[in-house]
Amino acid sequence: MSKVESQVESLMAEILAGTDYELVDVEYVKERDWYLRVFVDKAGGIDLDDCQNISEKLGAKLDEVSIINGAYILEVSSPGIDRILKKDKDFIREAGKVVDVTLYAPLDGKKFLVGELEGRDEKFLRLKDAEPLPREKIAQVRLHIDF
């Protein structure tokens, strides 16, 4: 995690303290421009008013502390229904749900797996009825969506 992302996480902890919002993730990335993306959720989901309110509070705080040099675009949004699971609490909360697992390289001829999440520890991701997957081989884990 970059220094900016970790500092924004600290600011968000202050902003969200005492609310029912949960900080899901922070990304500070260079695309064509620099983007600061903050993903927030709460039970029942968030709406546009929630995003605007949090964006205004974070924007004011960022202007006050000046942790980002130069121009950037601030985006506050929901992590979406196909959210990426990153933190331990994500894996605990979503245990029992079906996930999509993308590997860096094929394992037993497969680079993409779908299965019911049982859990994750320091070394392995566990899916129901499957061999444990070494964490270092996993590029990404997302909630699965049936279309």
MITIDREN-642997 format. One line per 2 residues: number of its first residue (from 1); for each residue x, y, z of N, C-alpha, C. Coordinates in steps of 0.2 Angstrom, whole numbers, plus 2048, in hexadecimal, padded with zeros to 3 digits. Example, Ala and Ser with C-alpha at 12.3 -4.5 7.8 and 13.67 -1.06 7.14 Angstrom:
2
1) 842,7E4,827,83E,7EA,827,842,7F0,827 ~ 840,7F5,823,844,7FB,824,840,800,827
END
This chain:
147
1) 804,7FA,800,800,800,800,804,806,800 ~ 803,80B,7FC,807,811,7FB,806,815,802
3) 80A,81A,802,80A,81F,808,803,823,808 ~ 801,825,802,7FB,829,801,7F5,825,803
5) 7F5,81E,801,7EF,81A,803,7EF,819,80A ~ 7F5,818,80D,7F4,817,815,7F2,81D,818
7) 7F5,823,816,7F3,829,819,7EB,82B,818 ~ 7E9,829,812,7E1,82A,811,7DD,825,815
9) 7E0,81F,816,7DC,81A,81B,7DC,81D,822 ~ 7E1,820,824,7E1,823,82B,7DC,829,82B
11) 7DC,82D,826,7D7,833,825,7D0,830,825 ~ 7CF,82B,821,7C8,828,821,7C6,825,827
13) 7CA,822,82B,7C9,81F,832,7C6,825,836 ~ 7C9,82B,836,7C6,830,83A,7BF,832,837
15) 7BE,833,831,7B8,835,82D,7B2,830,82F ~ 7B4,82A,82F,7AF,825,82F,7AD,823,836
17) 7B2,825,83B,7B1,823,842,7AA,825,845 ~ 7A7,820,848,7A0,821,84B,79A,820,846
19) 79C,81F,83F,797,81E,83A,796,816,839 ~ 791,815,835,790,80E,833,794,80C,82C
21) 798,811,82A,79C,80F,824,7A2,80B,825 ~ 7A4,808,820,7AA,804,820,7AE,806,81A
23) 7B5,807,81C,7BA,808,817,7BC,802,814 ~ 7BA,801,80D,7BC,7FA,80A,7C3,7FA,807
25) 7C5,800,804,7CB,800,800,7CD,807,7FE ~ 7D3,808,7FD,7D6,80F,7FB,7DB,80D,7F5
27) 7DA,811,7F0,7DF,810,7EA,7E1,817,7E8 ~ 7E8,817,7E7,7EB,81E,7E5,7EF,81B,7DE
29) 7EC,81C,7D9,7EF,81A,7D2,7F0,81F,7CD ~ 7F5,81E,7C9,7F6,822,7C3,7F3,81E,7BD
31) 7EE,822,7BA,7EC,81F,7B3,7EE,825,7AF ~ 7E9,828,7AB,7EB,82E,7A7,7EC,833,7AC
33) 7E8,834,7B2,7E9,839,7B7,7EA,834,7BD ~ 7EC,838,7C3,7EC,835,7C9,7E5,834,7CC
35) 7E3,82E,7CF,7DC,82D,7D2,7DD,82B,7D9 ~ 7D9,82E,7DD,7D9,82B,7E4,7D2,828,7E5
37) 7D2,822,7E5,7CB,81E,7E6,7CA,81C,7ED ~ 7C4,81D,7EF,7C3,81B,7F6,7BC,817,7F6
39) 7BC,811,7F8,7B6,80C,7F8,7B4,80C,7FF ~ 7AD,80D,7FF,7AA,80D,806,7A3,809,805
41) 7A2,806,80B,79B,802,80B,798,803,811 ~ 792,800,812,78E,800,818,789,7FB,817
43) 786,7F8,81D,781,7F3,81C,77B,7F6,818 ~ 779,7F2,813,774,7F5,80F,776,7F9,809
45) 77D,7FA,808,780,7FD,803,780,805,804 ~ 784,808,800,784,810,800,781,812,7FA
47) 77F,819,7FA,77C,81C,7F4,780,822,7F2 ~ 77E,826,7ED,782,82C,7EB,783,831,7F0
49) 77D,832,7F4,77E,837,7FA,783,835,7FF ~ 784,82F,800,789,82C,805,790,82E,802
51) 791,82C,7FB,797,82E,7F8,799,835,7F8 ~ 794,839,7F6,795,840,7F6,797,843,7FD
53) 794,841,802,795,843,809,79C,841,80B ~ 79E,83B,80A,7A5,839,80C,7AA,83C,807
55) 7A9,83D,801,7AD,840,7FC,7AF,848,7FF ~ 7AA,84B,801,7AA,852,803,7AF,852,809
57) 7AD,84E,80E,7B1,84E,814,7B8,84C,813 ~ 7B9,847,80F,7C0,845,80D,7C4,84A,809
59) 7C1,84D,804,7C4,852,800,7C6,858,805 ~ 7C2,85A,809,7C4,860,80E,7CA,85E,812
61) 7CA,858,815,7CF,855,819,7D6,855,815 ~ 7D5,853,80F,7DB,852,80A,7DE,859,809
63) 7DA,85E,808,7DC,865,807,7E0,867,80D ~ 7DD,866,813,7E0,868,819,7E7,865,81A
65) 7E8,85F,819,7EE,85B,81B,7F3,85B,815 ~ 7F1,85C,80F,7F6,85C,809,7FA,856,809
67) 7F7,850,809,7FC,84A,808,7FD,848,801 ~ 7F9,84B,7FC,7FA,849,7F5,7FD,850,7F2
69) 802,84F,7EE,805,855,7EB,803,854,7E3 ~ 800,859,7E1,7FE,859,7DA,7F7,858,7D9
71) 7F4,858,7D3,7ED,857,7D2,7EB,84F,7D2 ~ 7E5,84E,7D4,7E3,847,7D4,7DB,848,7D4
73) 7D8,842,7D2,7D1,842,7D2,7CF,83D,7D8 ~ 7CA,840,7DC,7C7,83C,7E2,7C1,839,7E0
75) 7C1,832,7E1,7BB,82E,7DF,7B9,82A,7E6 ~ 7B3,82B,7E8,7B0,827,7EE,7AA,823,7EB
77) 7AB,81D,7EC,7A5,818,7EA,7A4,812,7EE ~ 79F,80E,7EC,79E,808,7EF,7A3,803,7EB
79) 7A5,7FE,7EF,7A9,7F9,7EC,7A6,7F5,7E7 ~ 79F,7F5,7E6,79C,7F1,7E1,79A,7EA,7E3
81) 795,7E7,7E0,793,7E1,7E2,798,7DB,7E0 ~ 79D,7DD,7DC,7A2,7D8,7DA,7A9,7DA,7DE
83) 7A8,7DD,7E4,7AE,7DF,7E7,7B4,7DB,7E8 ~ 7BA,7DE,7E8,7C0,7DA,7E9,7C1,7D9,7F0
85) 7C3,7D3,7F2,7C4,7D1,7F9,7CB,7D2,7FA ~ 7CD,7D6,7FF,7D4,7D7,800,7D6,7D6,808
87) 7D2,7D9,80C,7D4,7D9,813,7D1,7D3,817 ~ 7D4,7D1,81C,7D2,7CB,820,7CA,7CC,822
89) 7C8,7D1,823,7C1,7D2,825,7BC,7D1,81F ~ 7BF,7D2,819,7BB,7D1,813,7BA,7C9,812
91) 7BF,7C5,814,7BF,7BE,813,7BA,7BB,818 ~ 7BB,7BE,81E,7B6,7BB,824,7AF,7BD,822
93) 7AE,7C3,820,7A7,7C5,81F,7A4,7C1,819 ~ 7A8,7C0,814,7A5,7BD,80E,7A6,7B5,80E
95) 7A8,7B2,813,7A8,7AB,814,7A2,7A8,812 ~ 7A2,7A2,80E,79C,79F,80C,799,7A1,806
97) 79B,7A7,803,799,7AA,7FD,79E,7A7,7F7 ~ 79B,7A7,7F1,79F,7A5,7EB,7A3,7AB,7E9
99) 7AA,7A9,7E8,7AE,7AE,7E5,7B2,7AC,7DF ~ 7B4,7B1,7DB,7B8,7B0,7D5,7C0,7B1,7D7
101) 7C4,7AC,7D6,7CB,7AD,7D8,7CF,7AD,7D1 ~ 7D3,7B2,7D0,7D7,7B3,7CB,7DF,7B1,7CD
103) 7E2,7AD,7CA,7E9,7AB,7CC,7EE,7AF,7C7 ~ 7F4,7B0,7C9,7F9,7B3,7C5,7FB,7AF,7BF
105) 7FB,7A8,7C1,7FD,7A3,7BC,7F9,79D,7BC ~ 7F8,799,7B7,7F3,793,7B8,7F6,78F,7BD
107) 7F1,78C,7C1,7F3,787,7C6,7EE,781,7C4 ~ 7F2,77B,7C2,7EE,775,7C0,7EA,777,7B9
109) 7ED,77B,7B5,7EA,77D,7AF,7E4,782,7AF ~ 7E3,785,7B5,7DE,78A,7B6,7E1,791,7B9
111) 7DF,796,7B6,7E1,79D,7B9,7DB,7A0,7BC ~ 7D5,79E,7BB,7CF,7A1,7BE,7CB,79B,7C2
113) 7C9,79C,7C8,7C5,797,7CC,7BF,79B,7CF ~ 7BA,797,7CF,7B4,799,7D3,7B2,794,7D8
115) 7B1,796,7DE,7AF,792,7E4,7AC,795,7EA ~ 7AA,791,7EE,7A7,794,7F5,7AD,796,7F9
117) 7AD,79C,7FC,7B3,79E,800,7B2,79B,807 ~ 7B7,797,809,7B7,795,810,7BB,799,815
119) 7C0,79C,812,7C4,7A0,816,7CB,7A1,814 ~ 7CF,7A5,817,7D6,7A7,815,7DA,7A7,81C
121) 7E0,7A5,81B,7E5,7A6,821,7EC,7A9,81E ~ 7F1,7A9,822,7F7,7AC,81F,7FA,7A9,819
123) 7F9,7A3,818,7FC,79F,812,7F7,79D,80C ~ 7F0,79C,80E,7EC,799,809,7E5,79C,809
125) 7E2,79C,803,7DB,79D,802,7D8,797,802 ~ 7D2,796,805,7CF,78F,805,7C8,790,802
127) 7C6,78C,7FD,7C0,78C,7FA,7BD,785,7FB ~ 7B7,784,7FC,7B3,77E,7FD,7B5,779,7F8
129) 7B6,773,7F9,7B7,76D,7F5,7BD,76F,7F0 ~ 7C2,772,7F2,7C8,774,7EE,7CE,774,7F3
131) 7D4,772,7EF,7DA,772,7F3,7DC,77A,7F5 ~ 7DF,77B,7FB,7E1,782,7FD,7E5,785,7F7
133) 7E4,78B,7F6,7E8,78F,7F1,7ED,794,7F5 ~ 7F3,793,7F3,7F8,797,7F6,7F7,79F,7F4
135) 7F7,7A3,7F9,7F5,7AA,7F9,7FA,7AD,7F4 ~ 800,7AB,7F3,805,7AF,7EF,803,7AE,7E7
137) 7FF,7A9,7E6,7FD,7A7,7DF,7F7,7AB,7DD ~ 7F3,7AE,7E2,7ED,7B1,7E1,7EE,7B9,7DF
139) 7EB,7BA,7D9,7EB,7C1,7D7,7E6,7C5,7DA ~ 7E0,7C2,7DA,7DA,7C6,7DC,7D4,7C1,7DE
141) 7D0,7C3,7E3,7CA,7BF,7E5,7C4,7C4,7E5 ~ 7BF,7C3,7E1,7B9,7C7,7E1,7B3,7C3,7E3
143) 7AE,7C6,7E5,7A7,7C3,7E6,7A5,7C1,7DF ~ 7A2,7BB,7DE,79F,7B9,7D8,798,7BB,7D7
145) 797,7BD,7D1,790,7BF,7CF,78D,7BA,7CA ~ 787,7B8,7CB,784,7B4,7C6,780,7B8,7C1
147) 781,7B8,7BB,77D,7BC,7B6,777,7B8,7B3
END
